[in-house]
Each structure stands twice: as C-alpha cells, then as structure tokens.
Amino acid sequence: MSSKMSHLKTCVVFFLLVFVTYTYAATIEVRNNCPYTVWAASTPIGGGRRLNRGQTWVINAPRGTKMARIWGRTGCNFNAAGRGSCQTGDCGGVLQCTGWGKPPNTLAEYALDQFSNLDFWDISLVDGFNIPMTFAPTKPSGGKCHAIHCTANINGECPRALKVPGGCNNPCTTFGGQQYCCTQGPCGPTELSKFFKKRCPTSYSYPQDDPSSTFTCPGGSTNYRVVFCPNGVAGPNFPLEMPGSDEVAK
C-alpha cells in the first residue's frame, strides 16, 4: 500500500511540474533602482505594483503571451481602493492596469514562444520616454539574446516641442499625422525620432523603425529582468522623490 501511495505522490509531483512548465514560459523580474517610487505596470498580465527604491516584482508570463508591455508610472496618487492618477504612464486612473499607459512612458515589450519557438522583445520609445530602463535575459545566450539599455538623459535633453511634465513625449501624440504615426502605410524616420534613436540606438524610435531593434531568445527556457534606473540614478532632471509620493496608498 505504501508503495502505491509513494508512486501516486511521484506522479502528482511530476504532473504539477509539467503543468507549471507548460503554463509559464517565463518569469520577468521588475526592479526599481530609481531614487524615487515607481508604480510599475504590466499588461495583459500583472496589472500594477508600487515599487519603492530597491523593491522587485516577479511576473509569471504564460506561453503564447503577446502584445505585452511593462512600464513605470511616476508621480502617482492612489487611494485605498486603488483609484487615482499618475503624472506619466497613467492607465485610466487605476493601480491595476488593464489597458496601456498614457504617453510618455518607456516600454519593455515582449511576445513569448512565438515563431520558431522564439521570444521576441524590445525597448520602445514610440510612446516617448519617462524612466531609464534595462531589459535583459537573466542568462544571455549569444546572438540577439543579450541585455539592451536606454539610459540616456532623454528627459534633460528633450526637444522643447516634446517636453512635458515628468517626461519626453513622442511626436505622434504631440503632432499626429502620417509622418509621425505611420497609420496609413510606410513611413521613415524624422528628425524627432532620430533624437531618440541617437541616444538609445537599440530601442524603437518610431512605429516602423529598423527591425534590428527587435531581440530574440529561446522560448520556454528564458527568464527576463526589467530594471528602472539601472545605473541607480535617474539623471539631473529627476527629483529624489516624485510629487505626491508621501501621500500614496501602498
């Protein structure tokens, strides 16, 4: 009898391991190294989380997840019910995001276990820039499976036409039109998109940017890390504490 029970337990453990492996293609650790609070956001899974300096948040992303993005929100105030607003990256006035954030926001984008069993991922400035960021596999495997960064002082050097409180907006949101939004066919880089590309050459700078800004890793076996302010400082244009951080509900 004990032998049968032992065999049954082994089968259950094996089934659970297979189930977890099949269900989750990747874990993504989101860490805040900024000298102020960041309210991390993640869709279509995860929602949102307040991250004080040095705190992390682990997201378990299922196989087949696509059109996913992670970003940081700044200057937020939320009540005990999780309702409020953010200066940058706001997602409809809620802590737990179900939709995309309002520009400007630096984006980590990914799609897991897609063509040829590859993960596709990038840093995008198509929605503008608010926080320096690193996006990386925890175990790089060569080729296009390596860390990428966007840590330039974009907020401090932002063109006057794109400058907004807390960030540097994108040309499409600011001006609209085919030239900047690329909604009606092919388009090319502009002087404003080149501003972003020059400072973060591995990041997307406009909707139809060079495909070399997309990176790949083996699907189902790669985990990732997103770090806000990877250098530990946010640059001269950032205060040590974002406005309202003392009043925000945890």
C-alpha positions as CSV (number, residue, x, y, z in Angstrom):
1,M,0.0,0.0,0.0
2,S,2.8,2.4,0.9
3,S,4.5,1.6,-2.4
4,K,1.3,2.6,-4.3
5,M,1.0,5.8,-2.3
6,S,4.6,6.7,-3.0
7,H,4.1,6.1,-6.7
8,L,0.9,8.2,-6.7
9,K,2.8,11.1,-5.0
10,T,5.6,10.9,-7.5
11,C,3.0,11.0,-10.4
12,V,1.3,14.0,-8.8
13,V,4.6,15.9,-8.4
14,F,5.6,15.1,-11.9
15,F,2.2,16.3,-13.2
16,L,2.5,19.6,-11.3
17,L,6.0,20.2,-12.6
18,V,4.9,19.5,-16.2
19,F,1.8,21.8,-15.7
20,V,3.8,24.7,-14.4
21,T,6.5,24.3,-17.1
22,Y,3.8,24.2,-19.8
23,T,1.8,27.1,-18.3
24,Y,4.6,29.6,-17.7
25,A,7.0,30.4,-20.5
26,A,9.0,33.0,-18.5
27,T,9.3,34.8,-15.2
28,I,10.0,38.5,-15.5
29,E,11.6,40.3,-12.5
30,V,10.8,44.0,-12.4
31,R,13.1,46.0,-10.2
32,N,13.1,49.7,-9.2
33,N,16.6,51.2,-8.8
34,C,15.4,54.8,-9.1
35,P,15.8,57.2,-6.1
36,Y,12.0,57.6,-6.0
37,T,8.9,55.4,-6.0
38,V,7.8,53.9,-9.4
39,W,4.4,52.4,-9.9
40,A,5.2,49.5,-12.2
41,A,2.5,48.4,-14.7
42,S,2.2,45.3,-16.8
43,T,-0.4,44.2,-19.4
44,P,-2.1,42.0,-20.4
45,I,-1.0,40.2,-17.2
46,G,0.3,41.5,-13.9
47,G,-1.7,44.7,-13.5
48,G,0.4,47.0,-11.4
49,R,2.5,47.3,-8.3
50,R,4.1,50.1,-6.2
51,L,7.8,49.7,-6.1
52,N,9.9,51.7,-3.6
53,R,13.6,52.0,-4.3
54,G,15.2,48.6,-4.3
55,Q,11.9,46.6,-4.4
56,T,11.2,43.9,-7.0
57,W,8.1,42.4,-8.5
58,V,8.0,39.0,-10.2
59,I,5.6,38.4,-13.1
60,N,4.8,34.9,-14.3
61,A,4.1,35.1,-18.0
62,P,2.2,32.2,-19.8
63,R,3.3,30.7,-23.0
64,G,1.9,32.5,-26.1
65,T,1.7,35.8,-24.3
66,K,1.9,38.6,-26.9
67,M,1.5,42.3,-27.4
68,A,2.7,42.6,-23.7
69,R,4.3,45.6,-22.2
70,I,5.8,46.7,-18.9
71,W,6.4,50.3,-18.0
72,G,6.9,52.6,-15.0
73,R,4.5,55.3,-13.8
74,T,5.6,58.3,-11.9
75,G,4.0,61.0,-9.8
76,C,1.1,58.8,-8.7
77,N,-1.5,59.1,-6.0
78,F,-3.9,56.2,-5.4
79,N,-6.5,55.8,-2.6
80,A,-7.1,52.6,-0.6
81,A,-9.4,51.3,-3.4
82,G,-6.5,51.7,-6.0
83,R,-8.0,54.7,-7.8
84,G,-6.1,57.8,-8.6
85,S,-3.8,59.2,-11.2
86,C,-0.2,59.4,-12.4
87,Q,1.8,62.2,-14.0
88,T,3.3,59.8,-16.5
89,G,2.2,56.3,-17.7
90,D,-1.3,56.6,-16.2
91,C,-3.6,53.7,-17.3
92,G,-7.2,55.0,-16.7
93,G,-6.7,56.2,-13.2
94,V,-6.3,52.7,-11.6
95,L,-3.4,51.0,-9.8
96,Q,-4.1,47.6,-11.5
97,C,-3.7,48.4,-15.2
98,T,-5.9,46.5,-17.8
99,G,-5.1,48.9,-20.7
100,W,-2.0,50.6,-22.0
101,G,-0.5,53.7,-20.3
102,K,-0.8,57.3,-21.4
103,P,2.4,58.6,-23.0
104,P,5.1,59.4,-22.3
105,N,6.3,56.1,-21.0
106,T,9.4,54.0,-21.7
107,L,8.2,50.5,-22.7
108,A,9.5,47.0,-22.3
109,E,7.6,44.9,-24.9
110,Y,7.6,41.2,-25.4
111,A,5.9,38.2,-27.1
112,L,6.7,34.7,-25.8
113,D,7.1,31.4,-27.6
114,Q,6.2,32.7,-31.0
115,F,7.6,31.9,-34.5
116,S,10.3,29.2,-34.4
117,N,9.7,28.9,-30.6
118,L,11.4,32.2,-30.0
119,D,10.6,35.1,-27.6
120,F,10.6,38.5,-29.2
121,W,11.3,41.6,-27.1
122,D,12.4,45.2,-27.2
123,I,12.6,48.6,-25.5
124,S,10.3,51.0,-27.3
125,L,10.3,54.8,-27.2
126,V,7.4,55.0,-29.7
127,D,5.3,56.2,-26.7
128,G,8.0,58.6,-25.5
129,F,10.3,58.3,-22.5
130,N,9.9,58.8,-18.8
131,I,12.3,56.5,-17.0
132,P,15.7,54.9,-17.9
133,M,15.4,51.2,-18.4
134,T,17.3,48.0,-19.0
135,F,15.6,44.9,-20.4
136,A,17.6,41.7,-20.4
137,P,17.5,37.9,-20.3
138,T,18.8,36.6,-17.0
139,K,21.1,34.1,-18.8
140,P,22.2,35.6,-22.2
141,S,22.8,33.0,-24.8
142,G,24.5,34.9,-27.6
143,G,23.3,36.3,-30.9
144,K,20.4,38.6,-30.2
145,C,19.7,37.3,-26.8
146,H,21.5,39.9,-24.7
147,A,20.8,42.9,-22.5
148,I,19.6,46.2,-24.0
149,H,19.6,49.6,-22.4
150,C,18.0,53.0,-22.7
151,T,19.7,55.1,-20.0
152,A,20.5,58.4,-21.7
153,N,19.4,61.7,-20.2
154,I,16.5,62.0,-22.6
155,N,14.3,64.0,-20.2
156,G,17.0,66.5,-19.6
157,E,17.8,66.9,-23.4
158,C,14.2,66.6,-24.7
159,P,13.3,69.0,-27.5
160,R,11.1,71.8,-26.3
161,A,8.2,70.7,-28.6
162,L,8.1,67.3,-26.9
163,K,8.9,68.2,-23.3
164,V,6.0,67.5,-20.8
165,P,6.0,67.3,-17.0
166,G,7.9,64.1,-16.0
167,G,9.0,63.0,-19.4
168,C,9.7,63.5,-23.1
169,N,6.6,62.9,-25.3
170,N,6.6,61.1,-28.7
171,P,6.0,63.0,-31.9
172,C,2.8,61.1,-32.8
173,T,1.0,62.1,-29.6
174,T,2.2,65.6,-29.9
175,F,1.6,66.4,-33.6
176,G,-0.3,63.4,-35.1
177,G,-0.4,62.7,-38.8
178,Q,1.1,60.1,-41.1
179,Q,4.6,61.5,-40.9
180,Y,4.9,60.6,-37.2
181,C,2.2,58.0,-36.6
182,C,2.7,55.8,-39.7
183,T,-1.0,54.7,-39.7
184,Q,-1.6,54.8,-43.4
185,G,1.3,52.9,-44.9
186,P,5.1,53.0,-44.9
187,C,6.9,55.9,-43.2
188,G,10.5,56.7,-42.4
189,P,12.5,58.3,-39.5
190,T,12.1,62.0,-38.8
191,E,14.4,64.5,-37.1
192,L,12.4,64.0,-33.9
193,S,12.6,60.2,-34.0
194,K,16.3,60.5,-34.7
195,F,16.7,62.4,-31.4
196,F,15.6,59.2,-29.5
197,K,17.5,56.8,-31.8
198,K,20.8,58.6,-31.4
199,R,20.6,58.3,-27.6
200,C,19.1,54.8,-27.4
201,P,20.2,53.1,-30.6
202,T,18.9,49.6,-29.7
203,S,15.4,51.0,-28.9
204,Y,12.4,51.5,-31.2
205,S,12.1,55.2,-32.0
206,Y,9.1,55.3,-34.4
207,P,6.4,52.7,-35.4
208,Q,8.3,51.3,-38.4
209,D,11.8,51.5,-37.0
210,D,14.6,49.2,-38.1
211,P,13.8,45.5,-37.3
212,S,17.3,45.4,-35.7
213,S,15.6,46.9,-32.6
214,T,13.8,43.6,-32.0
215,F,15.7,41.0,-30.0
216,T,15.1,37.2,-29.6
217,C,15.8,34.4,-27.1
218,P,14.8,30.8,-27.0
219,G,11.2,30.4,-26.0
220,G,10.1,28.5,-22.9
221,S,13.6,28.5,-21.3
222,T,14.5,32.1,-20.9
223,N,13.6,34.4,-18.0
224,Y,14.0,38.2,-18.0
225,R,14.7,41.2,-15.9
226,V,13.4,44.8,-16.3
227,V,15.2,47.4,-14.3
228,F,14.1,51.0,-13.9
229,C,17.1,53.4,-13.5
230,P,19.7,50.6,-13.9
231,N,22.6,52.9,-13.1
232,G,21.0,53.8,-9.7
233,V,20.4,57.4,-10.6
234,A,17.8,59.0,-12.8
235,G,19.7,61.9,-14.1
236,P,19.8,65.6,-13.3
237,N,16.2,66.2,-14.5
238,F,14.7,63.9,-11.8
239,P,13.9,64.9,-8.2
240,L,14.8,62.4,-5.4
241,E,11.1,62.0,-4.7
242,M,8.3,62.3,-7.2
243,P,5.5,64.6,-6.3
244,G,2.9,63.2,-4.0
245,S,4.8,60.1,-3.1
246,D,4.3,60.6,0.6
247,E,0.6,60.5,0.3
248,V,0.2,57.5,-1.9
249,A,-1.5,54.4,-0.6
250,K,0.6,51.2,-0.7
